[in-house]
Amino acid sequence: MNREIFLSYVHTPLVNPQGDPQGGSPTKSPLRHRWRTLEDWDVETETKQYWEDLPREDKQARLAVQADYWEGMRDNLRGAGRSFTSEDSLRLPFGVAYTIPHNHAIVGASDFHATIETGGGGLSEPMLGRADYILHHDDKLTGIIELKTWWKVTQPQIDEVRAGK
């Protein structure tokens, strides 16, 4: 399997076999830090442009995963025996399905990539809070991944974030 095939796959969304729980976000942060600035980032446009500019050799590079990776991943996640009832319970499927293959796939790429990891112990500056996952490159925090359960985030909310509201 190559990068292009791997990244173009759209998997079936996860489903909680016990139904989606009710209620709002359980996030109650004790931190009192605030952002000093917010900057617009058109991640979709920039990602598409990056992909278009990527050399064909990188897109066709072979990945060390089996050809039916996503089907095997679906079986692995079923075998984990976990219900997806909170953001904490989403860490296992995200880590297995995305973090590990991402960190494998960036090896040998023609440009630099951040690794996805938990923690942040190797950063040159300590983090103020605890993100679900971080993107880490050259001892610097380059991105934050916050997992959200699908029943707490609606399409209109996603559209608002994309629009910069």
C-alpha atoms as a printed R data frame, in Angstrom:
    type eleno elety resid chain resno       x      y      z
1   ATOM     1    CA   MET     A     1   0.000  0.000  0.000
2   ATOM     2    CA   ASN     A     2   1.273  3.493 -0.760
3   ATOM     3    CA   ARG     A     3   0.691  6.859  0.963
4   ATOM     4    CA   GLU     A     4  -1.847  8.019 -1.598
5   ATOM     5    CA   ILE     A     5  -4.074  4.958 -1.178
6   ATOM     6    CA   PHE     A     6  -3.692  5.018  2.613
7   ATOM     7    CA   LEU     A     7  -4.561  8.709  2.967
8   ATOM     8    CA   SER     A     8  -7.461  8.655  0.511
9   ATOM     9    CA   TYR     A     9  -9.364  5.957  2.413
10  ATOM    10    CA   VAL     A    10 -12.543  7.163  4.128
11  ATOM    11    CA   HIS     A    11 -13.467  4.752  6.895
12  ATOM    12    CA   THR     A    12 -16.859  4.090  8.399
13  ATOM    13    CA   PRO     A    13 -17.423  6.246 11.496
14  ATOM    14    CA   LEU     A    14 -17.110  4.574 14.890
15  ATOM    15    CA   VAL     A    15 -20.364  3.640 16.570
16  ATOM    16    CA   ASN     A    16 -20.979  3.136 20.261
17  ATOM    17    CA   PRO     A    17 -22.857 -0.197 20.490
18  ATOM    18    CA   GLN     A    18 -24.601  1.003 23.672
19  ATOM    19    CA   GLY     A    19 -25.863  4.203 22.071
20  ATOM    20    CA   ASP     A    20 -24.595  7.726 22.514
21  ATOM    21    CA   PRO     A    21 -24.755  9.085 26.066
22  ATOM    22    CA   GLN     A    22 -26.554 12.312 26.889
23  ATOM    23    CA   GLY     A    23 -25.034 15.419 28.375
24  ATOM    24    CA   GLY     A    24 -22.539 18.133 27.651
25  ATOM    25    CA   SER     A    25 -18.801 18.295 27.791
26  ATOM    26    CA   PRO     A    26 -17.148 16.970 30.955
27  ATOM    27    CA   THR     A    27 -14.147 19.260 30.377
28  ATOM    28    CA   LYS     A    28 -13.565 21.399 33.444
29  ATOM    29    CA   SER     A    29 -10.106 22.889 33.101
30  ATOM    30    CA   PRO     A    30  -8.371 24.175 36.243
31  ATOM    31    CA   LEU     A    31  -5.997 26.209 34.048
32  ATOM    32    CA   ARG     A    32  -6.536 29.935 33.881
33  ATOM    33    CA   HIS     A    33  -4.331 30.644 30.877
34  ATOM    34    CA   ARG     A    34  -5.757 32.433 27.869
35  ATOM    35    CA   TRP     A    35  -4.673 32.719 24.257
36  ATOM    36    CA   ARG     A    36  -2.928 35.989 23.490
37  ATOM    37    CA   THR     A    37  -3.637 35.808 19.785
38  ATOM    38    CA   LEU     A    38  -5.697 33.777 17.393
39  ATOM    39    CA   GLU     A    39  -4.660 33.438 13.785
40  ATOM    40    CA   ASP     A    40  -6.701 32.266 10.827
41  ATOM    41    CA   TRP     A    41  -5.477 29.011  9.349
42  ATOM    42    CA   ASP     A    42  -7.231 27.610  6.331
43  ATOM    43    CA   VAL     A    43  -6.099 24.067  7.077
44  ATOM    44    CA   GLU     A    44  -8.185 22.483  4.315
45  ATOM    45    CA   THR     A    45  -6.850 24.744  1.566
46  ATOM    46    CA   GLU     A    46  -3.257 24.481  2.790
47  ATOM    47    CA   THR     A    47  -3.497 20.696  3.118
48  ATOM    48    CA   LYS     A    48  -4.866 20.333 -0.408
49  ATOM    49    CA   GLN     A    49  -2.121 22.620 -1.751
50  ATOM    50    CA   TYR     A    50   0.534 20.646  0.133
51  ATOM    51    CA   TRP     A    51  -0.786 17.385 -1.348
52  ATOM    52    CA   GLU     A    52  -0.841 18.820 -4.874
53  ATOM    53    CA   ASP     A    53   2.761 20.059 -4.493
54  ATOM    54    CA   LEU     A    54   4.019 16.772 -3.040
55  ATOM    55    CA   PRO     A    55   6.352 14.883 -5.388
56  ATOM    56    CA   ARG     A    56   4.784 11.833 -7.050
57  ATOM    57    CA   GLU     A    57   7.546  9.656 -5.534
58  ATOM    58    CA   ASP     A    58   6.330 10.571 -2.033
59  ATOM    59    CA   LYS     A    59   2.706  9.830 -2.915
60  ATOM    60    CA   GLN     A    60   3.639  6.448 -4.348
61  ATOM    61    CA   ALA     A    61   6.064  5.485 -1.558
62  ATOM    62    CA   ARG     A    62   5.271  2.048 -0.158
63  ATOM    63    CA   LEU     A    63   4.070  1.883  3.433
64  ATOM    64    CA   ALA     A    64   4.828 -0.988  5.761
65  ATOM    65    CA   VAL     A    65   1.166 -1.887  6.301
66  ATOM    66    CA   GLN     A    66  -0.904 -4.692  4.870
67  ATOM    67    CA   ALA     A    67  -3.053 -4.005  1.816
68  ATOM    68    CA   ASP     A    68  -6.326 -4.363  3.744
69  ATOM    69    CA   TYR     A    69  -5.128 -2.103  6.584
70  ATOM    70    CA   TRP     A    70  -8.445 -0.374  7.333
71  ATOM    71    CA   GLU     A    71 -10.429 -3.624  7.400
72  ATOM    72    CA   GLY     A    72  -7.876 -5.130  9.762
73  ATOM    73    CA   MET     A    73  -7.993 -1.989 11.887
74  ATOM    74    CA   ARG     A    74 -11.777 -2.251 12.149
75  ATOM    75    CA   ASP     A    75 -11.373 -5.830 13.430
76  ATOM    76    CA   ASN     A    76  -8.686 -4.754 15.908
77  ATOM    77    CA   LEU     A    77 -10.878 -2.004 17.307
78  ATOM    78    CA   ARG     A    78 -13.835 -4.385 17.645
79  ATOM    79    CA   GLY     A    79 -11.513 -6.720 19.556
80  ATOM    80    CA   ALA     A    80 -10.475 -3.961 21.961
81  ATOM    81    CA   GLY     A    81 -13.807 -4.485 23.733
82  ATOM    82    CA   ARG     A    82 -14.240 -0.820 24.566
83  ATOM    83    CA   SER     A    83 -17.273  1.396 24.322
84  ATOM    84    CA   PHE     A    84 -16.632  4.844 22.936
85  ATOM    85    CA   THR     A    85 -18.351  6.848 25.645
86  ATOM    86    CA   SER     A    86 -15.879  9.656 26.335
87  ATOM    87    CA   GLU     A    87 -12.919 11.480 24.881
88  ATOM    88    CA   ASP     A    88 -10.612  9.275 26.963
89  ATOM    89    CA   SER     A    89 -12.012  6.141 25.321
90  ATOM    90    CA   LEU     A    90 -11.259  7.600 21.868
91  ATOM    91    CA   ARG     A    91  -7.510  7.672 22.567
92  ATOM    92    CA   LEU     A    92  -7.080  3.949 21.903
93  ATOM    93    CA   PRO     A    93  -8.730  3.903 18.454
94  ATOM    94    CA   PHE     A    94  -7.072  7.160 17.400
95  ATOM    95    CA   GLY     A    95  -3.662  6.003 18.567
96  ATOM    96    CA   VAL     A    96  -3.905  2.633 16.869
97  ATOM    97    CA   ALA     A    97  -5.584  3.769 13.653
98  ATOM    98    CA   TYR     A    98  -3.787  7.076 13.051
99  ATOM    99    CA   THR     A    99  -0.812  7.792 15.317
100 ATOM   100    CA   ILE     A   100   1.145  4.614 14.647
101 ATOM   101    CA   PRO     A   101   0.654  4.591 10.849
102 ATOM   102    CA   HIS     A   102   1.357  8.344 10.627
103 ATOM   103    CA   ASN     A   103   4.629  7.991 12.495
104 ATOM   104    CA   HIS     A   104   5.600  5.074 10.234
105 ATOM   105    CA   ALA     A   105   4.519  6.851  7.045
106 ATOM   106    CA   ILE     A   106   6.635  9.964  7.567
107 ATOM   107    CA   VAL     A   107   9.885  7.975  7.639
108 ATOM   108    CA   GLY     A   108  11.692  8.565  4.357
109 ATOM   109    CA   ALA     A   109   9.482 11.449  3.210
110 ATOM   110    CA   SER     A   110  11.210 14.165  1.185
111 ATOM   111    CA   ASP     A   111  10.264 16.922  3.651
112 ATOM   112    CA   PHE     A   112  10.100 17.225  7.435
113 ATOM   113    CA   HIS     A   113   7.071 16.030  9.376
114 ATOM   114    CA   ALA     A   114   6.009 16.211 12.985
115 ATOM   115    CA   THR     A   115   5.391 13.011 14.894
116 ATOM   116    CA   ILE     A   116   2.116 12.462 16.708
117 ATOM   117    CA   GLU     A   117   2.546 11.552 20.362
118 ATOM   118    CA   THR     A   118   1.098 11.906 23.827
119 ATOM   119    CA   GLY     A   119   2.754 13.785 26.635
120 ATOM   120    CA   GLY     A   120   5.292 16.340 25.585
121 ATOM   121    CA   GLY     A   121   8.286 15.507 27.740
122 ATOM   122    CA   GLY     A   122  10.751 16.141 24.900
123 ATOM   123    CA   LEU     A   123   9.589 19.699 24.202
124 ATOM   124    CA   SER     A   124  11.990 22.628 24.631
125 ATOM   125    CA   GLU     A   125   9.218 24.545 26.445
126 ATOM   126    CA   PRO     A   126   6.785 22.793 28.801
127 ATOM   127    CA   MET     A   127   3.122 22.659 27.855
128 ATOM   128    CA   LEU     A   128   0.576 24.557 29.946
129 ATOM   129    CA   GLY     A   129  -2.097 21.888 29.704
130 ATOM   130    CA   ARG     A   130  -2.651 18.323 28.625
131 ATOM   131    CA   ALA     A   131  -3.734 17.727 25.045
132 ATOM   132    CA   ASP     A   132  -5.038 14.371 23.869
133 ATOM   133    CA   TYR     A   133  -2.186 14.208 21.349
134 ATOM   134    CA   ILE     A   134   0.436 16.635 20.143
135 ATOM   135    CA   LEU     A   135   2.402 17.119 16.943
136 ATOM   136    CA   HIS     A   136   6.081 17.392 17.824
137 ATOM   137    CA   HIS     A   137   9.021 18.377 15.612
138 ATOM   138    CA   ASP     A   138  12.535 19.549 16.425
139 ATOM   139    CA   ASP     A   139  11.779 19.715 20.187
140 ATOM   140    CA   LYS     A   140   8.893 22.111 19.523
141 ATOM   141    CA   LEU     A   141   5.148 21.798 19.801
142 ATOM   142    CA   THR     A   142   3.799 22.200 16.272
143 ATOM   143    CA   GLY     A   143   0.179 21.202 16.767
144 ATOM   144    CA   ILE     A   144  -2.430 19.997 19.213
145 ATOM   145    CA   ILE     A   145  -4.973 17.244 18.616
146 ATOM   146    CA   GLU     A   146  -8.077 17.356 20.785
147 ATOM   147    CA   LEU     A   147 -10.397 14.386 20.421
148 ATOM   148    CA   LYS     A   148 -14.107 15.119 20.572
149 ATOM   149    CA   THR     A   149 -16.936 12.618 20.731
150 ATOM   150    CA   TRP     A   150 -19.226 12.848 17.729
151 ATOM   151    CA   TRP     A   151 -22.385 13.330 19.771
152 ATOM   152    CA   LYS     A   152 -20.971 16.494 21.370
153 ATOM   153    CA   VAL     A   153 -19.901 18.192 18.145
154 ATOM   154    CA   THR     A   154 -22.438 19.049 15.473
155 ATOM   155    CA   GLN     A   155 -21.873 19.790 11.791
156 ATOM   156    CA   PRO     A   156 -22.905 23.458 12.295
157 ATOM   157    CA   GLN     A   157 -20.249 23.762 15.041
158 ATOM   158    CA   ILE     A   158 -17.621 22.286 12.712
159 ATOM   159    CA   ASP     A   159 -18.712 24.721  9.982
160 ATOM   160    CA   GLU     A   160 -18.399 27.623 12.431
161 ATOM   161    CA   VAL     A   161 -14.836 26.628 13.293
162 ATOM   162    CA   ARG     A   162 -13.984 26.332  9.603
163 ATOM   163    CA   ALA     A   163 -15.482 29.791  9.015
164 ATOM   164    CA   GLY     A   164 -13.379 31.241 11.844
165 ATOM   165    CA   LYS     A   165 -16.203 32.007 14.271
